[in-house]
Amino acid sequence: MKQLWAPWRMKYILNEIDKNTGCIFCQFPKANDDEKYLIPYRSKECFVILNKFPYNNGHVMVVPYQHTGDYLELSEEVLLDMQRTIQKTIQVLNAVMRPHALNIGMNLGRIAGAGIDDHLHYHIVPRWDGDTNFMPVIADTKVVSESLEDTFQKMRNEFQKLFQK
């Protein structure tokens, strides 16, 4: 039997993330340490952050700075900026990851699947032909073949090249 070593997943599996420290989507951008918190791009109303527990390589989230779990509370300005940032993120992912397709969506509420339900965020998950294999089905394990740091560097460089001239 072969073993897959992915020790960073244990915090997620055991739910050891300290939920008493406040909202990560509020705290991380305020820290102004984008490399540490894997934030490759910021716009006026939102930011892009790599998912620390990705479903696939290049899994990112587009998050408004506004702290709310209610989609109806977002202004037109925030909604438009988020949609434009999603477009930019697609362009960057296409350039650096070359996915065959993308899943884009938002889970509204814990019952709908939101892991952080008090701060809205869109997920963008790159997909490739054949990226679903026996590992998730048989072993409940997903193989992510590139480090978050390497993906962050590629994405940040491409965002800067395309949008932060």
Phi, psi and omega in degrees: 000132176267148180245144176256123183263114179216067187295337180294340181286341185298323178302319179290314182300315182272000180057044183273004178291128183289106181276358179270359182272000180101188184279120179296329181287344172267319185288315186300311180293331179290337181290342182053041174230072188299327180292315180298318185264008173060047178254098183278348184204142175231137171245189182295319188248352183204177179216163177252135179223138175289141176285122182291342177235069191289148171282335181202165175304136177081009180294116180235169176230144173252121192233129175287150174293330180295126179274106176201148172256004183250109182303327183289347178277348182284133178286165176300323179298315179293315180301315180295317180296321178296317180295320177295322179292324175299316177301314179298319181294321175300316180299317180293314179299319178299322182286318187262334183252335182051054179288158176278337181198175178221145165258130177230128180187171180226133175263115181264101180100152182299320181296331178279354177113004181289120176286326174238097189267354180262003176218108183303150175195142174270141171261139171234116184240113175295145179229146178231148175303124179089005181285351173258118181227198184291337186301307179294328184283311185272316188255001183051042184225138177244132179266121175250115194267358179231141181293152177300322181296318178295317178297317178303311182300315179299314182292316180300316179299318181289320175301316180296317180298317186271326193231351182238057185283000000 
